[in-house]
Amino acid sequence: MRVDEFDFDLPEKCIALHPAEPRDSARMLIVRPGEPLEDAHVTDLLRVLRAGDVLVVNDTRVLPAELTGTRMRGDNRASVSFNLHKRVDAHTWRAFARPAKRLHVLDRLELGDNGNIAATVAGKGETGEVTLEFDLGGAQLDEAIKAHGAMPLPPYIEAKRHTEERDRTDYQTVYAARDGAVAAPTAGLHFTESLLQKLADLGVTIERVTLHVGAGTFLPVKVDDTRDHVMHAEWGDIPAAVVERILAARAKGGRVVAVGTTSMRLLETAARATGTLQPFIGDTDIFITPGYRFNAVDILMTNFHLPRSTLFMLVSAFAGLETMRAAYRHAIETGYRFYSYGDASLLFRAE
């Protein structure tokens, strides 16, 4: 399909710079294909979901993976910054560099508040991507990044304000558990401990999967045809016990509700080979566009996405392109807040 079929006008004022307070007070547009749109709030999940449904959340934890520091080359010094986006091994990360033109392979780097995270530029690719090999490794490196890094907010927010201390909490789900993401699974930011408990009391099962979201999620689609787009890969894990419980619930009539496109992509990856959900561990680069047949997910809770993005393509595949065009027109006209800190939508799958 042509990428411009997924374009629309989004006023700058629609992009949220901070989340709703409390989290679950955010608005939520309920989209049932073929039915009128319904304006609601996140707490209305207690009305829409029912006993036996399964809420699948992504428990990845965002690392404060934006590092600034100094590039050293002989006596020359230059200020540089990096957004780590994919772990290669215990000592190595791929990162987006700014400005990348200041960097050469084998340059030494001193990163962090005191320059005490040392690294070497081990490789340089296109579009500002570099490979960094750190002197530290494993848990020591993770702790150093946590201590000295800043939360890697989406570029659409960072262009309008600096990272704030509150982002360390705001940009993390309340159920985050496994370190590794460099961007938040943002639909999950709407949940509070209280809402999760009320859903559990209602009889909704909450299952955890892990997809370590990469900064590639922010990369624009630069091709004219979706067939030419190369999707970034992200690491995910769905344990066998989780699969068994989801399949058992579905067999009894429960609906699978994916919280976020990250949970959706991981579930569909795990079901793609056989048409039935299977345990999965490894990288996924699944790219979902209209025409895709969904196997694992019945309802998707997600934020509002940017024009021409792979995420708007995904929701259009799930609920229908014309349905989503109408939903987004309504959202813009009625003041819904877009993107990572914005409002939510609850999408039912088009038959």
C-alpha positions as CSV (number, residue, x, y, z in Angstrom):
1,M,0.0,0.0,0.0
2,R,1.0,3.6,-0.5
3,V,2.3,5.2,2.7
4,D,0.4,8.4,1.9
5,E,-2.9,6.5,2.4
6,F,-2.0,6.7,6.2
7,D,-1.4,10.4,6.2
8,F,-3.6,13.0,8.0
9,D,-3.3,16.5,9.3
10,L,-2.3,16.6,13.0
11,P,-2.2,20.0,14.7
12,E,0.9,20.4,16.9
13,K,-1.3,21.3,19.8
14,C,-2.6,17.8,19.9
15,I,0.7,16.2,21.0
16,A,0.6,15.9,24.8
17,L,3.7,17.0,26.7
18,H,2.7,15.5,30.1
19,P,0.3,12.7,31.1
20,A,-3.1,13.0,32.6
21,E,-3.2,13.0,36.4
22,P,-4.2,10.6,37.7
23,R,-3.1,8.2,35.0
24,D,-6.4,6.5,34.6
25,S,-8.3,9.8,34.2
26,A,-7.2,10.0,30.6
27,R,-9.9,10.0,27.9
28,M,-10.5,6.8,25.9
29,L,-12.2,6.6,22.5
30,I,-14.1,3.3,22.1
31,V,-14.1,2.2,18.5
32,R,-16.3,-0.7,17.4
33,P,-16.2,-1.0,13.6
34,G,-19.7,-0.4,12.1
35,E,-21.0,1.3,15.3
36,P,-20.9,4.9,16.5
37,L,-17.8,6.1,18.3
38,E,-18.0,6.3,22.1
39,D,-16.2,8.9,24.1
40,A,-15.2,7.4,27.4
41,H,-12.3,7.4,30.0
42,V,-9.8,4.7,30.9
43,T,-11.7,3.8,34.0
44,D,-14.6,2.7,31.7
45,L,-12.6,-0.5,31.1
46,L,-14.4,-1.6,34.3
47,R,-17.7,-1.3,32.3
48,V,-16.5,-2.6,28.9
49,L,-14.4,-5.6,30.0
50,R,-16.0,-8.6,31.6
51,A,-15.1,-11.6,33.7
52,G,-13.0,-14.1,31.8
53,D,-11.3,-11.6,29.6
54,V,-7.5,-11.5,29.6
55,L,-5.6,-8.2,29.7
56,V,-2.1,-8.7,28.3
57,V,0.4,-6.1,29.4
58,N,4.1,-5.5,28.5
59,D,6.2,-5.5,31.7
60,T,9.4,-4.1,30.1
61,R,11.1,-1.4,32.1
62,V,12.5,1.7,30.4
63,L,16.2,2.3,30.9
64,P,17.2,6.0,31.2
65,A,19.1,5.4,28.0
66,E,19.9,8.9,26.8
67,L,23.6,9.5,27.6
68,T,25.6,12.7,27.0
69,G,29.4,13.2,27.1
70,T,32.6,13.9,25.3
71,R,34.2,12.4,22.2
72,M,38.0,12.3,22.5
73,R,40.3,12.1,19.5
74,G,43.9,13.0,20.4
75,D,43.7,16.5,21.9
76,N,40.4,17.2,20.2
77,R,37.1,17.1,22.3
78,A,33.5,17.4,21.1
79,S,30.2,17.1,22.9
80,V,28.0,14.2,21.8
81,S,24.8,12.5,22.9
82,F,23.4,9.0,22.4
83,N,20.1,7.3,22.6
84,L,20.7,3.6,23.2
85,H,18.2,1.6,21.4
86,K,19.2,-2.1,21.2
87,R,21.5,-4.2,23.3
88,V,23.8,-6.4,21.3
89,D,25.6,-8.2,24.2
90,A,26.7,-7.6,27.8
91,H,29.1,-4.8,26.7
92,T,27.6,-3.5,23.5
93,W,24.7,-1.3,22.5
94,R,23.5,0.1,19.2
95,A,22.6,3.8,19.6
96,F,21.5,6.9,17.7
97,A,24.2,9.6,17.9
98,R,23.9,13.3,17.8
99,P,25.7,14.7,15.9
100,A,26.9,11.5,14.2
101,K,29.2,13.4,11.9
102,R,31.5,14.1,14.8
103,L,32.2,10.4,15.3
104,H,34.6,7.9,13.7
105,V,35.1,4.2,14.4
106,L,37.5,3.7,17.3
107,D,36.8,7.1,18.9
108,R,36.9,7.0,22.7
109,L,34.0,8.4,24.7
110,E,33.5,9.6,28.2
111,L,29.8,9.6,29.0
112,G,27.6,10.3,32.0
113,D,27.6,13.1,34.6
114,N,31.3,12.8,35.5
115,G,32.4,11.1,32.3
116,N,32.9,7.9,34.2
117,I,31.1,5.6,31.6
118,A,33.9,4.8,29.1
119,A,33.1,3.5,25.6
120,T,34.5,3.0,22.1
121,V,32.7,3.6,18.8
122,A,32.9,0.1,17.4
123,G,30.9,0.7,14.3
124,K,29.0,3.3,12.4
125,G,26.0,2.8,10.1
126,E,23.5,5.0,8.3
127,T,21.0,7.5,9.6
128,G,23.1,8.4,12.7
129,E,23.3,4.9,14.1
130,V,26.5,3.7,15.8
131,T,27.7,0.7,17.8
132,L,29.1,1.4,21.2
133,E,31.3,-1.0,23.1
134,F,31.4,-0.1,26.8
135,D,34.3,-0.9,29.2
136,L,31.7,-2.0,31.7
137,G,29.4,-4.9,31.1
138,G,26.3,-6.7,32.3
139,A,24.7,-5.6,35.5
140,Q,27.5,-3.0,36.2
141,L,26.7,-1.3,32.9
142,D,23.0,-1.4,33.5
143,E,23.4,0.3,36.9
144,A,25.7,2.9,35.4
145,I,23.2,3.7,32.7
146,K,20.4,4.0,35.3
147,A,22.5,6.3,37.5
148,H,23.7,8.6,34.8
149,G,21.2,8.4,31.9
150,A,18.1,10.5,31.2
151,M,14.7,9.2,30.2
152,P,14.7,9.0,26.4
153,L,11.5,10.9,25.7
154,P,10.1,10.7,22.1
155,P,11.6,13.4,19.8
156,Y,8.2,15.0,19.4
157,I,8.2,15.8,23.2
158,E,12.0,16.6,23.5
159,A,11.7,19.2,20.7
160,K,9.3,21.1,22.9
161,R,10.6,20.7,26.5
162,H,13.6,19.3,28.4
163,T,13.4,16.0,30.2
164,E,12.1,16.5,33.8
165,E,12.7,14.5,36.9
166,R,9.1,13.5,37.0
167,D,9.6,11.7,33.7
168,R,11.5,8.9,35.5
169,T,8.1,8.0,37.0
170,D,5.7,9.3,34.4
171,Y,7.4,7.4,31.5
172,Q,7.3,4.0,33.3
173,T,4.3,1.7,33.8
174,V,3.4,0.7,37.3
175,Y,4.0,-2.9,36.5
176,A,7.4,-2.5,34.8
177,A,9.7,-5.3,35.9
178,R,12.3,-6.3,33.2
179,D,15.0,-3.8,32.3
180,G,15.7,-3.4,28.6
181,A,13.3,-0.9,26.8
182,V,14.5,2.5,25.6
183,A,10.9,3.7,25.0
184,A,7.8,3.1,27.0
185,P,4.9,0.8,26.1
186,T,2.8,3.9,26.3
187,A,-0.8,2.4,26.5
188,G,0.3,0.9,29.8
189,L,1.1,4.3,31.2
190,H,-2.7,4.7,31.8
191,F,-3.0,2.0,34.4
192,T,-2.9,2.6,38.2
193,E,-2.5,-0.1,40.8
194,S,-6.1,0.7,41.9
195,L,-7.5,0.2,38.4
196,L,-5.6,-3.1,37.9
197,Q,-6.9,-4.4,41.2
198,K,-10.5,-3.4,40.3
199,L,-10.2,-5.3,37.0
200,A,-8.8,-8.3,38.8
201,D,-11.8,-8.2,41.2
202,L,-14.1,-8.0,38.2
203,G,-12.7,-11.3,37.0
204,V,-10.3,-10.0,34.3
205,T,-7.1,-12.0,34.2
206,I,-3.9,-9.9,33.9
207,E,-1.0,-11.6,32.1
208,R,2.5,-10.3,31.6
209,V,4.6,-10.6,28.5
210,T,7.9,-8.7,27.7
211,L,8.8,-6.8,24.6
212,H,11.8,-4.5,25.0
213,V,10.7,-1.4,23.0
214,G,13.4,0.1,20.8
215,A,13.9,3.7,19.7
216,G,13.3,2.5,16.2
217,T,9.6,2.9,17.1
218,F,10.1,6.6,16.6
219,L,11.8,6.3,13.2
220,P,9.7,7.8,10.3
221,V,8.6,5.7,7.3
222,K,10.7,7.2,4.5
223,V,9.5,5.0,1.6
224,D,6.5,5.5,-0.6
225,D,5.2,1.9,-0.5
226,T,4.8,-0.1,2.7
227,R,6.4,-3.1,1.0
228,D,9.7,-1.3,0.9
229,H,9.8,-0.4,4.6
230,V,12.3,-2.3,6.8
231,M,10.9,-2.8,10.3
232,H,13.2,-2.5,13.3
233,A,13.6,-5.7,15.4
234,E,12.8,-5.9,19.1
235,W,13.4,-8.7,21.7
236,G,10.3,-10.4,23.3
237,D,9.3,-13.2,25.5
238,I,6.0,-15.0,26.0
239,P,6.4,-17.9,28.6
240,A,4.6,-21.2,28.1
241,A,2.6,-20.8,31.3
242,V,1.2,-17.5,30.0
243,V,0.3,-19.0,26.7
244,E,-1.6,-21.9,28.4
245,R,-3.6,-19.5,30.5
246,I,-4.5,-17.3,27.6
247,L,-5.6,-20.2,25.5
248,A,-7.6,-21.6,28.3
249,A,-9.4,-18.3,28.9
250,R,-10.1,-17.9,25.1
251,A,-11.5,-21.5,25.0
252,K,-14.1,-20.4,27.6
253,G,-15.2,-17.3,25.7
254,G,-12.8,-14.8,27.2
255,R,-11.4,-12.0,24.9
256,V,-7.7,-11.3,24.6
257,V,-7.1,-7.6,25.2
258,A,-3.7,-6.4,24.2
259,V,-2.5,-3.3,26.1
260,G,-0.4,-1.5,23.5
261,T,0.9,-2.2,20.0
262,T,4.0,-3.8,21.6
263,S,1.9,-6.5,23.3
264,M,-0.1,-6.9,20.1
265,R,3.0,-7.3,17.9
266,L,4.5,-9.9,20.3
267,L,1.3,-12.0,20.5
268,E,0.7,-11.9,16.8
269,T,4.4,-12.9,16.2
270,A,3.9,-15.9,18.5
271,A,0.8,-17.0,16.7
272,R,1.9,-16.3,13.1
273,A,3.5,-19.6,12.3
274,T,0.6,-21.8,13.2
275,G,-2.4,-19.5,13.7
276,T,-2.5,-20.4,17.4
277,L,-0.6,-18.7,20.2
278,Q,2.7,-20.5,21.0
279,P,5.5,-19.7,23.5
280,F,8.0,-17.3,22.0
281,I,11.4,-15.9,22.9
282,G,13.6,-13.9,20.5
283,D,13.5,-11.0,18.1
284,T,10.5,-9.9,16.2
285,D,10.3,-7.5,13.3
286,I,6.6,-8.1,12.4
287,F,5.1,-5.3,10.3
288,I,1.3,-5.3,10.4
289,T,-0.5,-3.5,7.6
290,P,-4.1,-3.7,6.2
291,G,-4.7,-7.2,4.9
292,Y,-3.0,-8.9,7.8
293,R,-5.1,-11.7,9.4
294,F,-5.1,-11.5,13.2
295,N,-4.8,-14.7,15.2
296,A,-4.3,-13.8,18.8
297,V,-5.9,-10.5,19.8
298,D,-9.6,-9.5,20.0
299,I,-9.4,-6.0,21.5
300,L,-6.5,-3.5,21.4
301,M,-6.0,-0.6,23.8
302,T,-3.5,1.9,22.4
303,N,-2.7,5.6,22.3
304,F,-3.2,7.9,19.3
305,H,-0.4,7.7,16.8
306,L,1.3,10.0,14.3
307,P,0.5,10.3,10.6
308,R,2.3,7.9,8.2
309,S,3.6,5.8,11.2
310,T,3.8,2.0,11.3
311,L,1.6,2.2,14.4
312,F,-1.2,4.0,12.6
313,M,-0.9,1.3,9.9
314,L,-1.2,-1.4,12.6
315,V,-4.4,0.1,14.1
316,S,-5.8,0.5,10.5
317,A,-5.2,-3.2,9.9
318,F,-6.9,-4.1,13.1
319,A,-10.1,-2.0,13.0
320,G,-10.2,-0.9,9.3
321,L,-8.6,2.0,7.6
322,E,-11.7,4.0,7.0
323,T,-12.9,3.3,10.6
324,M,-9.6,4.7,11.9
325,R,-9.6,7.7,9.6
326,A,-13.0,8.6,11.0
327,A,-11.9,7.9,14.6
328,Y,-8.8,10.1,14.3
329,R,-10.8,12.9,12.7
330,H,-13.2,12.7,15.7
331,A,-10.3,12.6,18.1
332,I,-8.7,15.7,16.6
333,E,-12.0,17.7,16.4
334,T,-12.9,16.9,20.0
335,G,-9.5,17.5,21.6
336,Y,-8.1,14.1,22.4
337,R,-4.4,14.2,23.3
338,F,-2.0,12.3,21.0
339,Y,1.1,10.2,21.3
340,S,3.2,8.9,24.2
341,Y,1.6,11.0,27.0
342,G,-1.7,11.3,25.3
343,D,-5.1,9.7,25.6
344,A,-6.2,6.2,24.8
345,S,-8.4,4.3,22.3
346,L,-10.0,0.9,22.7
347,L,-10.3,-0.8,19.4
348,F,-12.4,-3.8,18.6
349,R,-11.2,-6.0,15.8
350,A,-12.9,-5.7,12.4
351,E,-14.4,-8.9,11.2
